[in-house]
């Protein structure tokens, strides 16, 4: 008996204008209602000028090609990840945030840097009804405005750094007292004279340059300073990155997850671990503009059924961090993409 050949799925480019229009209508209806969509609902609510029977025929073809699925044989259809990827890639009708929402975003960004990031995370969660998260700037990437070393005890020194953004960070560094003696004030004064406008890594390179200059009259001081700066960078790298997150309950309350206790527990663990989101946000820093990862594109089983929308903030040639929201795959992308973009631009200006 001849083996039945599997029908090749149509690619997005091969969908007819009619099929694309019906699929778009189904996606919009599903986003609005959270329910499976029937051909009757498409015919009644979407002005596409086709009968329910004609729509059913197109929907059957879309289902066969992996764009729709049925949660139950007798139910309507639900768009798949493949549908939402096509929808996002061809999305041209983005909703500019209304002035009242822009005001909320701007108002949340009026405090100092640390408060700003916390408030901005809450704001993202509030205006998108998703979970909001922000990856704070790495201390070693911020431009230095002022700094000083302060003795804590016999073996610990505290570095206090004020960045050009207004962000104040501290780093506790282990140091040998016999190496430091009473030179901390001289070391602080020396660093202030060269640090302004540099990052910590740039400062290390500058001190290394001075240390290599045999004519430098402060060679002993410079060598001690270099040891301290290297220790700061080493300890900074081991401290990890700071991730602010708000609004996890917004996800747990979604119909897709609300009744699935095991799913909620898995998501809660993933959010508490944070390493999965950190990897995605680290990549986002190197990307331009808003990026959307849908379902399995998040490359983490824990985020199955969710989408992540991210954007870097900071100057285009030198991003400081990134932010984003995480929510159900059926999130309202036309509204959320501009919100994430505006929030990133607003934080850039505020910093």
N, C-alpha and C positions, 0 to 999 in steps of 0.2 A: 504493500500500500504506500502510495506516495506521501511523503511528509508534507504537511501543510505549511507553507511559507508564512512566517510572521510578517504582518503588515508594518511597513516602515512608518514611524511617527513623523508627522509633518513638523518642519521647523517653523519658528515664528515668521520667517520671511515668506513661507509658503501659504500662510493663512490668507484667505480671501478677505476683502474689505468687509463683507457681510459677517464672516466668522469673527473677525477682529472686533467689529462693532458689538456683536452679541456678547462676546467674551468680556469686553470692557463693561457692558451693562450689568452682567452677572457679578463681576468683581465689585462694582460700585454698590450694587444692591446688597451683596454679602457684607461689605464693610459697614453699611448703614444698619443692617438688621441682625447680623451675627448668625443668621439662620441659613440653612440650605435654600437655594433659589430654584423655583420652578419656572417652566416655560410660560405659564400663565402670568406669574409675577413680572417677568421680563416684558411680556406683551402689554400688560396694563400700565406699568410704571415707566417704561423706556420707549421714547418715540422713535421706533425703528421701522414702523410700517409693515410688520410681518405678522402672520397669524401664529397662534400657539403651536399648530402642527408644524409649520415651517421652522419655527424656532427650535422645536423638539428635535427635528432632523439635524439641525446644525449643532445642537448641544450633544447629541449622540456622537457626532463626528469629533467634536472637541474632547469628549470623554475618551474616545478610542485613541486619540492622539496625546493623551496625558495632560490635558489642560484642566479637566474637571474630574471630580470623583464623587461617588455617592456614599454617604455615611451609612445608609440603609437602602436596600433595593427599591423600596416604595417612596423614598424621600427625594427631595430636589437635589441639586448638585452644589458642590463646594469647589471653589478655585484651588488649584494646587500651587506649590511653590513655583512651578514652571510658568503658571499664569501670572503670578505676581511679579516674577522677574521680567516677563514681557511687558507687563503693565508699567513697571517702574522705568524700564528702558525707553518706553515710548511716551512717558508722561510729559505733557506739555502744559497742562492746566494747573499750575501751582498757585496756591492761595496765599497771597501776600498777607502777613500778619496784620490784623486791624490795629489801629492806633492805641486802643485801650490795652491790648496785649503787649505792644511795644513799650508802653509806659510801665507795665508790670515788670518787664525784662530790665528796662533801664533803672527802675527804682531798686531792684534787687542787687544792683552793682555799685552801690554808693559807699560801701564800707571798705575797710582795709582788705588786703589781698586774701588772707585766710578766711575772713568773714565773707568776703565777696564770693569765693568759690563755694562755700557752704550754702550761702543764700541763692547763688545761681543754680546749684544742684536742685534745691527745693523748688525753685522757679521752673526749671525744665520739667520736673515731674508734674507740677501743677498745671502748666499750660498745655502739656501733651497728653496727660492722663496715662503716661507710661512711667517706667522707672527711669530716673535721670541719674547720670554719673559724669564726673569730671576728673580727669587725671591732672593733678597739680603740677606746676612747673618743677623740673628737677633743679635742686639748689645749685648744682654744678653748671647748669646752663643759663642761670640768671646773670645779668650784668651787675657788677658790684658798684654800689654807691659809697658804702663805708663799711669798715670792719675793725674788730679789735679782739685780741686774745686776753682772757682773764684767768688767773690762777684759781683753781677750785680746791685742790689739796696737793699732797706730795707727788701724786702721779697722774693727775688729770688737769687738763686745760680746756677751757670753754672758748670756742670761737663764735663770735656774734657777728652775723653778716646782715647788712641792710642792702637789699637789692634796689635797682632803679625803679622797680614796680611798687616799692613801699613795703614789700614782703620782708619780714625779719625772721631769720632762721638761726638756729644755734646747733653747733656740733661739739660733742664732748670727745676730746682726743686724749689718748693715753700718751704720756711723755715722761722721760726720765728727768728728775729734778736736777741731777748733776749736769745735764746737758743744757737745761734752761737757765739755771741760776736765777738771777733777777733781771733777765733781759726781755721779759714779756712786753714792757712798755716800749723799749727800743724796737722790738720786732713789730709791734702794732704800728708805730710811727713810720717805720720803713715800708710796711705793706700799704698803709694809707697813701703814701707818696706815689705808689705805682699801680694800685689796684683799681682805681676808678675807671669804669667802662670796660673792665675785663671780666671774663667768667673765671671760676675757680681753676679750670684747666688752663686758661690763658694766663692766669696769675702764676701758676706753677711753671709754665714755660718761660715767663719773664724772669722769675727768680732763678731758674736753671741757667738762663742766659747770663744773669749777673754773677752767679756762682762760678761760671766758666771764665769770667773776666779776671785774670790774675792781678790786674791793677786796682780791683775793687777794694777800697779801704775798709769795707765792712765784711770782708770775706768770712770771718768766723760767724758774724751775725747772720749773714746770708745762708750759710750752710745749715745753721740751726733752723732758720725760717723755712728752708726747703724741706727739711725733715718733717716739720710740722704740717706744711701744706700738703705734702704727699700723704701723711697720716690722715688728714681731713678728707681727702679724696677717697682714700681706701675705706674709711669708715662710712662715708656718704654712700658709696656703692653698695655696702653691705646692709645699709638701713632700709633698702627697698624704696618703692614709690608710693606716694600717698594718693589714695583713690577715695573721692567723696561719692556717696551714693544715697539717693532718697527715693521713696515711692515704690518699694518692692511690693507693698500691698496692692498697688494698682494692677500688677500682673496676677497676683494670687486671686483677685476678685473677678478676673475675666472668665466668661462662661466656659472657655476651652479647658480651664484648669481648676475652676472653683470646686468641682465635685471630685476631682482626682487627687486624693490625699497623697498618694505615692509620688505623683508628679510635683506637687507643691514642695514636698520634703526634698526631692532631688534639686529643684530650683533653689530652694533656700540654702542648701549646702554649696551649690555652685556660686551663689552670691556671697556667701560668707568666705569662701576660699579666695575669691577675687582674682586669682592668677589667670583665669580664662579671659576675663574682661581686660586685665592689664595687657595681655598679649595683643588683643584686638586694638586697644587704644594706643599701644606702642606703634603698631603698624599705621594707625590713623595719623599719627604725628608726621609720618613721612609721605602721606598722601595729600593730594590737593583737593580742596573743596569738600562737599558732602559725599560720603560713601555709604552705601546701603548693602548690608549683608542679610540675605533672606534665608531663614531656616538652616538647612544643612550647609549653606555657605559660611556660616559662623564657625565651621570646622570643630564643633564641640557637641557631642551627643546631648549634653546637659541643656543646650539651648534649642533643642528640637521644637519646632512650632513657634519659634520667636524670631523676630527680626531686630537688627541693631543698626541704627542710623548714627553716624559719627561725623565729626568735623574737627580739624585742628584749629587752634587759636594762637595768636601771635603774628608777627610779620611773616609775609609769604616766604621770604628767604630764610626765616629762622623761627619755626613754630616753637612755642613754649610748652604746649601741652595739647590735650584734646578733650572733647566732650561728646556726649551723645545720649540717646535714649534707647531703651530696650522694651519691646512690647510684642503683642501677638503679630503673626505674619499678616493678618488682615488689618493692620493699623492703617490709618488714613494718611497715606504717604503725601498726597497733594497738600495737606495742611502741615504735617510734621516736618518734612524736608525744609521748607522755608523757615520754620521756627528754629530748627537746629542751626541753620545757616545764620540767621539773624542773631541768635544767642552767641555764636562764636565771634561774629563781627563785633558785637557789643562788648564782650569780655576783652577782646583785643584792644578796643578803644579805651576801656576802663583801666587797663593795665599800663 
